[in-house]
Amino acid sequence: MRIALIADTFPPLRTSGAVQLRDLSREFARQGHRLTVMLPAADLDRPWAVEEFDGVTVLRLRAPPTKEISYVWRTWNEFIMPFAMLRNLRRSPLAGQRWDGVVWYAPSIFHGPMVSALKRESGCKGYLIIRDIFPEWAVDMGLMGRGLPYRFFDAIARYQYSIADVIGVQTPGNLAYFNRWRRRSGRVLEVLQNWLDKPSNVPCSIRVSETPLAGRKLFVYAGNMGVAQSVGIVLDLAQRMASRTDVGFLLVGRGSEAGRHREKAQALGLTNVVFFDEIHPDEIPDLYAQCRIGIVSLDLRHRSHNIPGKFLTYMQSGLPALVRLNPGNDLAELIRSERVGEECQSDQLDELVAKAERLLVQVETDAELPGRCRRLFDRQFSAKQAVSQIAEALFGS
């Protein structure tokens, strides 16, 4: 089938969303679909650019910048982004193309007008992949009230929901949010688990043996270090475990809070913590091969359910996870039922320390632990399963 996939992130970006969409695109091609990924591009000097990527057509469409600018300008530019993309699509070689299905990825919440136009012109179904529920999570985090800005973003989000035939959410816990939406006949709401492709075998530029953590059992955190991740608790954990010279903490990534976390570690004199800048996603498997436990940290104020991409990478690599997360998150039950780590749903540092210590014992005594992690990944989080599920929803009987 000929499918359009609309998103705002893709390689060469290294975000978790870009990696997910790369892997999803490759699997669409492997399953015989003709996929075109449509992306906004602020740096183009012409209306459009076409390239080929692992059997997938990538169409970059000139649009205003939405990264590293003020919130006001970002909001305005995201609002006009789909209209700019649609205008430049009309100028491209794919202007008259008809699609058998349209898939789009949120975030961003602003793709609705473009999706609506493509669906209408092609008479096809649309599948919305939702990885976070914005602006609800921003309210939970205290970043936004329920005033005029919230109502604006909520209206944009609900418009994009209204044009979807199928919505795929991350976990069962997110289904309830869309109960009202799915009352209309013909709409389908389902759980579409996060996914990853097969791991690469690219050597990692980080060699732990060449750092002060050489020879230690390593906790690793690799990914964004922003407000929503609460990575500061990892440094508190490291401080409490500083007397254990056999344990270390490796933090790899970037984000709005990364500089502050480095300064905090230095101020605390933490010799058991080492930071590295973001690395290429293909280096991640070899990085994890040098570590023993993966860390996930989510702000406790979240009310929505989330299975972060980094949890998938840990499972794929056979790393058990130490996970601090918001109370009631579906991920907690998954960890307990599959016995693939320890979860902490409170802000009590003593509890987090106790669970870290327990997991350190388990990695030394439970030889089946890495295998359970890998089997969980293979069963629930493969790109092959995600593409098959999307295709069935769009084209099945």
Disulfide bonds with the S-S distance in Angstrom:
none
